[in-house]
């Protein structure tokens, strides 16, 4: 161990009006280690990292870098100190090339003062080769997938001689193969002596890559543990302040095996990623959809919901044909959709909780074409209470809620409609472990009412843990169906990647 930690944040305090976001937090990172930073949404992780990155100023405490006291006044100060942050929402200019993004604001110059594009591309190529990226430096970033864009962010950090790289939920939009590529890169950075602060809700990744784990809860440091000395269950208990023995446990589901399917999809074709898709969902059944990113799972849900134009095929709800040209028709037939991107597609972030919950039930809360505030409030309160929504009132803006509570608002909207079928696309993306357990319990409760539930998820453990049956898609087609009680990750991945064509 080095004589001094690379980063030593001591007794950090950060207050906002009416709330203490950080309450005397210590955070220490050694040279060349991977430090995981975990905690539920609202635990203070983001605020702590913003203080380290110079995006927020602490109200108390000290920061030492390599044993020297320092003040990080701005992100430029952090970069000068060798601290680089890769946020979940990548900060790249899509219309510029890889090289231009890597050296934005620091372009090498010719002796005449103009940008030396040849030198910039040479340096970029060297960085990309070191990271195993084959894309040419002149490639426009907008053409890259999420995994390659993250590599560009890492190359940008290394070009600034970063000694500590913060990765905030780096795998939330990656396929399993891309996740493994990223984790291999993190190991390589560690071998070079670069420290990595790894922020994630995914326990499997944390235990695969981290040397130590720092746990926060309610703005305070709960503890620091060496990874080999704890179990995932112990870390989760530290995060939520209670035992969480089985993330996927819940009441038995009321699947009616001999009942008529509540949803039937036959020969569905829509766009380039939905090809002859067919499946059924019975009342009270949870059907999980697995596959790599781009397999067509989300597009299938949007085609059923009438958001993506259908070219051919049939959709039946409780035995009646549905040909939705617009989501309104699917909603009237009893279908609800919780989209993958709740902030962009599922919520009115600036509007109150009550408006978001009532927005799909306007006929029930209106009279004479006007919303009756009393009816709207009663509807919203009923479903907010049923889902244990944590909000000070139903009049607060949805943007002020945590990710898990925002997701509950979307669920409450559809429960107010009493749907026959509920399509859930990435239902726990970006929410913490405690909120995940609550959402899984809610999904089971919804199925227990006889609703047919479709769960689309990129987390294999989630699909395996929650599903009665698992449908696997690849390149727009259904390539297999597995029993949720006996399916394994290996079986799912074999079907999703095409390694095992004969599995069913």
C-alpha positions as CSV (number, residue, x, y, z in Angstrom):
1,X,0.0,0.0,0.0
2,X,1.2,3.5,-0.9
3,X,2.4,5.9,1.8
4,X,-0.6,8.1,1.1
5,X,-4.1,7.3,-0.4
6,X,-4.6,8.6,-3.8
7,X,-7.9,10.3,-2.7
8,X,-8.8,10.9,0.9
9,X,-12.1,12.7,1.5
10,X,-12.7,13.3,5.3
11,X,-15.8,14.3,7.1
12,X,-17.5,15.7,4.0
13,X,-20.7,17.7,4.6
14,X,-23.1,19.0,2.0
15,X,-26.4,20.7,2.8
16,X,-29.2,21.7,0.6
17,X,-32.3,23.7,1.8
18,X,-34.1,21.4,4.2
19,X,-31.8,18.4,3.7
20,X,-28.3,17.2,4.6
21,X,-27.1,15.2,1.6
22,X,-23.7,14.3,3.1
23,X,-23.3,14.0,6.8
24,X,-19.6,13.7,7.7
25,X,-18.7,11.1,5.0
26,X,-15.2,9.6,4.7
27,X,-14.1,8.2,1.3
28,X,-10.7,6.8,0.7
29,X,-9.2,5.4,-2.6
30,X,-5.8,3.8,-2.8
31,X,-3.6,4.0,-6.0
32,X,-4.4,1.2,-8.5
33,X,-7.5,-0.1,-6.8
34,X,-11.1,-0.6,-7.9
35,X,-13.3,0.9,-5.3
36,X,-17.1,0.2,-5.6
37,X,-19.4,2.9,-4.2
38,X,-22.9,1.5,-3.5
39,X,-26.1,2.6,-1.8
40,X,-29.7,3.1,-2.5
41,X,-30.9,6.0,-4.6
42,X,-30.7,9.1,-2.4
43,X,-27.9,7.6,-0.3
44,X,-25.6,10.5,-1.3
45,X,-23.3,8.7,-3.8
46,X,-23.8,11.2,-6.6
47,X,-23.4,14.2,-4.3
48,X,-20.1,12.8,-3.0
49,X,-18.8,12.3,-6.5
50,X,-19.9,15.8,-7.6
51,X,-17.9,17.2,-4.7
52,X,-14.9,15.2,-5.8
53,X,-15.3,16.3,-9.4
54,X,-15.6,20.0,-8.5
55,X,-19.2,20.1,-9.7
56,X,-20.5,20.9,-6.1
57,X,-18.7,22.6,-3.2
58,X,-18.8,20.9,0.2
59,X,-20.0,22.8,3.3
60,X,-17.4,21.0,5.5
61,X,-14.6,18.5,5.4
62,X,-11.3,18.1,3.6
63,X,-9.9,16.5,0.4
64,X,-6.3,15.2,0.1
65,X,-4.9,14.1,-3.2
66,X,-1.7,12.0,-2.9
67,X,-1.4,13.2,0.7
68,X,-1.6,16.9,-0.2
69,X,-4.6,19.0,1.0
70,X,-6.4,20.5,-1.9
71,X,-9.6,22.4,-2.8
72,X,-11.5,21.2,-5.9
73,X,-13.2,24.4,-7.1
74,X,-14.3,23.2,-10.5
75,X,-14.3,20.3,-12.9
76,X,-11.1,21.8,-14.5
77,X,-9.4,21.6,-11.1
78,X,-10.4,17.9,-10.8
79,X,-9.0,17.2,-14.3
80,X,-5.8,19.0,-13.4
81,X,-5.5,16.7,-10.3
82,X,-6.0,13.6,-12.4
83,X,-9.7,13.0,-11.6
84,X,-12.0,12.1,-14.5
85,X,-15.7,11.3,-14.3
86,X,-17.6,9.2,-16.8
87,X,-21.3,9.9,-16.1
88,X,-24.1,7.5,-16.9
89,X,-25.4,10.1,-19.5
90,X,-22.3,10.2,-21.7
91,X,-21.0,13.7,-22.3
92,X,-20.0,13.4,-26.0
93,X,-20.7,15.6,-29.1
94,X,-22.3,13.1,-31.4
95,X,-21.7,15.2,-34.6
96,X,-17.9,15.3,-34.0
97,X,-15.3,12.5,-34.6
98,X,-13.8,10.3,-32.0
99,X,-10.5,12.3,-32.1
100,X,-12.3,15.6,-31.8
101,X,-14.2,14.3,-28.8
102,X,-11.1,13.0,-27.1
103,X,-9.2,16.3,-27.4
104,X,-12.2,18.7,-27.2
105,X,-10.9,22.0,-25.8
106,X,-7.3,20.6,-25.7
107,X,-6.6,20.2,-29.5
108,X,-2.9,20.0,-30.5
109,X,-1.8,23.0,-32.5
110,X,0.4,23.5,-35.5
111,X,3.1,26.2,-35.4
112,X,0.7,28.5,-37.1
113,X,-1.9,28.1,-34.3
114,X,-4.4,26.0,-36.3
115,X,-5.7,22.6,-35.1
116,X,-3.2,19.8,-35.9
117,X,-5.7,17.2,-37.1
118,X,-3.0,14.7,-38.1
119,X,-1.4,14.8,-34.6
120,X,-4.8,14.6,-32.9
121,X,-5.7,11.5,-34.9
122,X,-2.3,10.0,-34.3
123,X,-2.7,10.3,-30.5
124,X,-6.3,9.2,-30.7
125,X,-5.3,6.1,-32.7
126,X,-2.7,5.2,-30.1
127,X,-5.2,5.5,-27.2
128,X,-7.8,3.5,-29.1
129,X,-5.3,0.7,-29.9
130,X,-4.4,0.5,-26.2
131,X,-8.1,0.1,-25.4
132,X,-8.6,-2.5,-28.1
133,X,-11.0,-0.3,-30.1
134,X,-10.8,-0.8,-33.9
135,X,-12.9,2.2,-34.9
136,X,-10.9,4.8,-36.9
137,X,-10.3,8.2,-35.1
138,X,-12.3,10.0,-37.8
139,X,-15.5,8.0,-37.1
140,X,-18.4,10.2,-36.1
141,X,-19.4,9.4,-32.5
142,X,-23.1,9.4,-33.4
143,X,-22.5,6.2,-35.4
144,X,-21.1,4.3,-32.4
145,X,-23.0,2.0,-30.0
146,X,-23.1,2.8,-26.3
147,X,-20.2,0.5,-25.5
148,X,-17.8,2.2,-28.0
149,X,-18.9,5.6,-26.8
150,X,-17.9,4.6,-23.3
151,X,-14.5,3.6,-24.7
152,X,-14.2,7.0,-26.2
153,X,-14.9,8.6,-22.8
154,X,-12.2,6.4,-21.2
155,X,-9.8,7.3,-24.0
156,X,-10.6,10.9,-23.2
157,X,-9.8,10.4,-19.5
158,X,-6.5,8.6,-20.3
159,X,-5.5,11.4,-22.7
160,X,-5.7,13.8,-19.7
161,X,-3.4,11.4,-17.6
162,X,-6.2,10.6,-15.3
163,X,-5.1,8.8,-12.1
164,X,-8.6,8.0,-10.9
165,X,-11.6,7.4,-13.2
166,X,-15.1,7.4,-11.9
167,X,-17.6,5.2,-13.7
168,X,-21.2,5.9,-12.9
169,X,-23.5,2.9,-13.8
170,X,-21.3,2.1,-16.8
171,X,-23.0,-1.1,-17.8
172,X,-26.7,0.0,-17.5
173,X,-27.2,-0.1,-21.3
174,X,-24.6,-2.8,-22.3
175,X,-25.1,-6.4,-23.5
176,X,-23.5,-9.2,-21.5
177,X,-20.6,-9.4,-23.9
178,X,-20.0,-5.7,-23.7
179,X,-20.1,-5.8,-19.9
180,X,-17.4,-8.4,-19.9
181,X,-15.3,-6.3,-22.3
182,X,-15.7,-3.3,-20.0
183,X,-14.8,-5.3,-16.9
184,X,-11.7,-6.6,-18.6
185,X,-10.7,-2.9,-19.4
186,X,-11.2,-2.0,-15.7
187,X,-8.8,-4.8,-14.7
188,X,-6.3,-3.5,-17.3
189,X,-6.6,0.1,-15.9
190,X,-5.9,-1.3,-12.4
191,X,-2.8,-3.1,-13.7
192,X,-1.6,0.3,-15.1
193,X,-2.0,1.8,-11.6
194,X,-5.1,3.8,-12.5
195,X,-7.7,3.8,-9.7
196,X,-11.4,3.2,-10.6
197,X,-14.4,4.3,-8.6
198,X,-17.1,2.0,-9.8
199,X,-20.7,3.0,-9.1
200,X,-23.3,0.3,-9.8
201,X,-26.4,-1.4,-8.4
202,X,-25.3,-4.7,-10.0
203,X,-23.9,-6.9,-7.2
204,X,-22.5,-9.5,-9.6
205,X,-20.3,-7.0,-11.4
206,X,-19.2,-5.4,-8.1
207,X,-18.0,-8.7,-6.7
208,X,-16.3,-9.6,-9.9
209,X,-14.3,-6.4,-10.2
210,X,-14.0,-4.5,-7.0
211,X,-11.1,-4.7,-4.4
212,X,-13.1,-2.8,-1.8
213,X,-16.7,-1.7,-1.4
214,X,-17.8,1.6,0.3
215,X,-21.5,1.5,1.4
216,X,-23.5,4.7,2.0
217,X,-27.0,5.1,3.4
218,X,-29.0,8.3,4.0
219,X,-26.0,10.6,3.4
220,X,-23.8,8.7,5.8
221,X,-20.9,6.2,5.5
222,X,-22.1,2.8,6.6
223,X,-18.8,1.0,6.2
224,X,-16.0,-0.1,3.9
225,X,-15.4,-3.8,3.3
226,X,-12.9,-5.9,1.4
227,X,-14.8,-7.7,-1.3
228,X,-13.4,-11.2,-0.4
229,X,-14.6,-10.7,3.2
230,X,-18.3,-10.2,2.6
231,X,-21.2,-11.6,0.6
232,X,-23.6,-9.7,-1.7
233,X,-26.4,-10.3,0.9
234,X,-24.3,-8.6,3.6
235,X,-23.7,-5.6,1.3
236,X,-27.3,-5.3,0.4
237,X,-28.3,-5.4,4.1
238,X,-25.8,-2.6,4.8
239,X,-27.4,-0.6,2.0
240,X,-31.0,-0.9,3.0
241,X,-30.5,-1.2,6.7
242,X,-32.4,-4.5,6.9
243,X,-32.1,-8.1,5.8
244,X,-33.0,-8.8,2.2
245,X,-32.8,-12.6,2.0
246,X,-34.3,-13.2,-1.4
247,X,-34.6,-10.4,-3.9
248,X,-37.1,-12.3,-6.0
249,X,-39.2,-13.8,-3.2
250,X,-42.9,-13.1,-3.1
251,X,-46.4,-14.6,-2.8
252,X,-47.3,-17.5,-5.1
253,X,-48.6,-16.3,-8.4
254,X,-52.1,-17.2,-9.6
255,X,-51.3,-18.5,-13.0
256,X,-54.3,-20.2,-14.5
257,X,-52.6,-22.9,-16.7
258,X,-55.8,-24.1,-18.5
259,X,-57.3,-20.6,-19.0
260,X,-57.6,-18.9,-22.3
261,X,-54.6,-16.7,-22.9
262,X,-55.1,-13.1,-22.0
263,X,-52.7,-12.1,-24.7
264,X,-52.0,-14.0,-28.0
265,X,-49.5,-12.7,-30.6
266,X,-49.4,-14.5,-33.9
267,X,-46.9,-13.9,-36.8
268,X,-46.2,-10.3,-35.8
269,X,-44.0,-8.3,-38.1
270,X,-43.2,-4.7,-37.5
271,X,-40.1,-2.8,-38.8
272,X,-36.8,-4.5,-39.2
273,X,-36.6,-6.0,-35.7
274,X,-39.9,-7.8,-35.3
275,X,-40.1,-10.9,-37.5
276,X,-42.9,-13.4,-37.3
277,X,-43.1,-13.1,-33.5
278,X,-45.6,-15.3,-31.7
279,X,-46.3,-16.1,-28.1
280,X,-49.0,-16.3,-25.5
281,X,-49.5,-14.9,-21.9
282,X,-52.1,-16.4,-19.5
283,X,-53.9,-14.6,-16.7
284,X,-51.6,-14.2,-13.7
285,X,-48.6,-15.4,-15.6
286,X,-45.2,-13.5,-15.8
287,X,-43.5,-14.1,-19.1
288,X,-39.9,-12.8,-19.3
289,X,-38.3,-11.7,-22.5
290,X,-34.5,-12.2,-22.8
291,X,-32.1,-11.4,-25.6
292,X,-29.2,-9.2,-26.5
293,X,-29.7,-5.5,-27.2
294,X,-31.1,-5.1,-30.7
295,X,-32.9,-8.5,-30.5
296,X,-36.3,-6.9,-31.0
297,X,-37.8,-7.2,-27.5
298,X,-38.7,-3.6,-26.9
299,X,-39.9,-3.2,-30.5
300,X,-42.2,-6.2,-30.0
301,X,-43.8,-4.5,-27.0
302,X,-44.2,-1.2,-28.9
303,X,-45.8,-3.0,-31.8
304,X,-48.3,-4.7,-29.5
305,X,-49.1,-1.4,-27.9
306,X,-49.7,0.3,-31.2
307,X,-46.7,2.7,-31.0
308,X,-44.7,0.9,-33.7
309,X,-46.7,0.3,-37.0
310,X,-47.5,-3.3,-37.6
311,X,-46.9,-4.8,-41.1
312,X,-48.7,-8.1,-40.5
313,X,-49.8,-10.5,-37.8
314,X,-52.4,-10.7,-35.1
315,X,-52.7,-9.6,-31.5
316,X,-55.6,-10.9,-29.4
317,X,-56.6,-9.7,-26.0
318,X,-58.9,-12.1,-24.1
319,X,-59.7,-13.7,-27.4
320,X,-60.6,-10.5,-29.3
321,X,-58.5,-9.2,-32.2
322,X,-56.7,-5.9,-31.6
323,X,-55.4,-3.9,-34.5
324,X,-54.1,-0.8,-32.8
325,X,-53.1,2.1,-35.0
326,X,-52.5,4.2,-31.9
327,X,-51.7,3.4,-28.2
328,X,-55.2,4.7,-27.2
329,X,-56.7,1.7,-28.9
330,X,-54.4,-0.7,-27.0
331,X,-55.2,1.1,-23.7
332,X,-58.9,0.8,-24.3
333,X,-58.4,-3.0,-24.9
334,X,-56.7,-3.3,-21.6
335,X,-53.0,-3.1,-22.4
336,X,-50.5,-1.0,-20.4
337,X,-46.9,-0.3,-21.3
338,X,-44.1,0.8,-18.9
339,X,-41.4,1.9,-21.4
340,X,-37.7,1.4,-21.0
341,X,-36.9,5.1,-20.7
342,X,-39.3,6.3,-18.0
343,X,-38.0,9.9,-18.0
344,X,-38.3,10.3,-21.8
345,X,-41.3,8.2,-22.6
346,X,-43.1,7.4,-19.4
347,X,-43.4,10.5,-17.2
348,X,-44.2,14.2,-17.3
349,X,-41.3,15.1,-15.1
350,X,-42.3,18.7,-14.4
351,X,-45.9,17.8,-13.4
352,X,-47.2,16.6,-10.1
353,X,-47.5,12.9,-9.1
354,X,-51.3,13.1,-9.2
355,X,-51.3,14.3,-12.8
356,X,-48.9,11.5,-13.9
357,X,-51.0,8.8,-12.2
358,X,-54.3,10.1,-13.5
359,X,-53.1,10.8,-17.1
360,X,-54.3,7.4,-18.5
361,X,-57.7,7.6,-16.7
362,X,-59.0,11.1,-17.7
363,X,-62.5,9.8,-18.3
364,X,-62.7,8.7,-14.7
365,X,-61.5,12.1,-13.3
366,X,-63.2,14.5,-15.7
367,X,-66.6,16.0,-15.9
368,X,-67.8,18.2,-18.7
369,X,-64.4,18.1,-20.3
370,X,-62.6,19.4,-17.2
371,X,-60.5,17.6,-14.6
372,X,-62.2,17.3,-11.2
373,X,-59.4,17.9,-8.8
374,X,-61.0,16.0,-6.0
375,X,-61.5,12.9,-8.2
376,X,-58.0,13.1,-9.5
377,X,-56.5,13.4,-6.0
378,X,-58.6,10.5,-4.7
379,X,-57.5,8.3,-7.6
380,X,-53.8,9.2,-7.3
381,X,-53.8,8.9,-3.5
382,X,-55.4,5.4,-3.6
383,X,-52.8,4.0,-6.0
384,X,-49.8,5.9,-4.5
385,X,-50.7,4.4,-1.1
386,X,-51.2,0.9,-2.6
387,X,-47.7,1.0,-4.1
388,X,-46.1,2.5,-0.9
389,X,-45.0,5.5,-2.9
390,X,-42.5,7.7,-1.0
391,X,-43.4,11.3,-1.7
392,X,-44.2,14.1,0.7
393,X,-47.5,14.8,-1.2
394,X,-49.1,13.8,-4.5
395,X,-48.6,17.5,-5.6
396,X,-44.8,17.3,-5.8
397,X,-43.2,17.2,-9.2
398,X,-42.2,13.7,-10.3
399,X,-38.7,14.8,-11.1
400,X,-38.0,15.2,-7.4
401,X,-38.6,11.5,-6.7
402,X,-36.0,8.8,-6.7
403,X,-35.8,6.4,-9.6
404,X,-37.6,3.6,-7.8
405,X,-40.5,5.9,-6.8
406,X,-40.7,7.4,-10.4
407,X,-41.1,3.8,-11.6
408,X,-43.9,3.3,-9.0
409,X,-45.7,6.3,-10.4
410,X,-45.7,4.8,-13.9
411,X,-47.0,1.5,-12.5
412,X,-49.7,3.3,-10.5
413,X,-50.9,5.0,-13.7
414,X,-51.6,1.6,-15.3
415,X,-52.9,-0.1,-12.2
416,X,-55.5,2.8,-12.1
417,X,-56.7,1.5,-15.5
418,X,-57.1,-2.1,-14.2
419,X,-55.3,-3.6,-17.2
420,X,-55.6,-7.1,-18.6
421,X,-52.0,-7.1,-19.9
422,X,-49.1,-5.1,-18.6
423,X,-45.9,-4.8,-20.7
424,X,-42.8,-3.9,-18.5
425,X,-39.7,-2.8,-20.4
426,X,-36.6,-2.8,-18.2
427,X,-38.8,-2.2,-15.0
428,X,-35.8,-1.8,-12.6
429,X,-33.3,0.0,-14.7
430,X,-31.5,2.7,-12.7
431,X,-33.2,1.8,-9.4
432,X,-31.4,0.6,-6.3
433,X,-31.5,-2.9,-4.8
434,X,-34.1,-2.1,-2.1
435,X,-36.4,-0.5,-4.7
436,X,-35.9,-3.5,-7.0
437,X,-37.2,-5.8,-4.3
438,X,-40.3,-3.7,-3.9
439,X,-40.9,-3.6,-7.6
440,X,-40.6,-7.4,-7.9
441,X,-43.1,-7.7,-5.1
442,X,-45.4,-5.4,-6.9
443,X,-45.1,-7.3,-10.2
444,X,-46.0,-10.5,-8.4
445,X,-49.0,-8.8,-6.8
446,X,-50.2,-7.5,-10.1
447,X,-49.9,-11.0,-11.6
448,X,-51.7,-12.3,-8.6
449,X,-54.8,-10.2,-9.6
450,X,-54.9,-12.2,-12.9
451,X,-53.1,-9.7,-15.0
452,X,-50.9,-11.1,-17.7
453,X,-47.4,-9.6,-17.3
454,X,-44.6,-9.4,-19.8
455,X,-41.2,-8.4,-18.4
456,X,-38.4,-7.4,-20.8
457,X,-35.0,-7.1,-19.1
458,X,-31.3,-7.1,-20.0
459,X,-30.4,-8.5,-16.6
460,X,-30.5,-12.3,-16.9
461,X,-30.7,-12.8,-13.1
462,X,-33.9,-10.6,-13.2
463,X,-35.5,-12.6,-16.0
464,X,-34.6,-15.9,-14.3
465,X,-35.8,-14.7,-10.9
466,X,-39.2,-13.3,-11.8
467,X,-40.5,-15.3,-14.8
468,X,-42.9,-18.3,-15.0
469,X,-41.8,-18.7,-18.7
470,X,-38.9,-17.1,-20.6
471,X,-39.1,-16.2,-24.3
472,X,-35.7,-15.7,-25.9
473,X,-35.3,-13.5,-29.0
474,X,-32.5,-13.1,-31.5
475,X,-32.3,-10.8,-34.5
476,X,-36.0,-10.0,-34.3
477,X,-37.3,-13.6,-33.9
478,X,-38.4,-15.8,-31.1
479,X,-35.7,-18.6,-30.9
480,X,-36.7,-20.5,-27.8
481,X,-39.0,-20.8,-24.8
482,X,-37.8,-22.0,-21.4
483,X,-39.4,-22.9,-18.1
484,X,-38.7,-20.1,-15.6
485,X,-38.3,-22.5,-12.7
486,X,-35.6,-24.6,-14.4
487,X,-33.9,-22.2,-16.9
488,X,-30.2,-21.3,-16.5
489,X,-28.2,-18.3,-17.6
490,X,-26.2,-20.7,-19.9
491,X,-29.4,-21.8,-21.7
492,X,-30.6,-18.3,-22.2
493,X,-27.3,-17.0,-23.5
494,X,-26.9,-20.0,-25.8
495,X,-30.2,-19.2,-27.4
496,X,-29.6,-15.4,-27.4
497,X,-26.3,-15.7,-29.1
498,X,-27.1,-18.6,-31.4
499,X,-24.5,-21.0,-29.9
500,X,-27.2,-23.7,-29.4
501,X,-29.7,-23.7,-32.2
502,X,-31.4,-26.8,-31.0
503,X,-32.3,-25.7,-27.4
504,X,-36.0,-25.1,-26.7
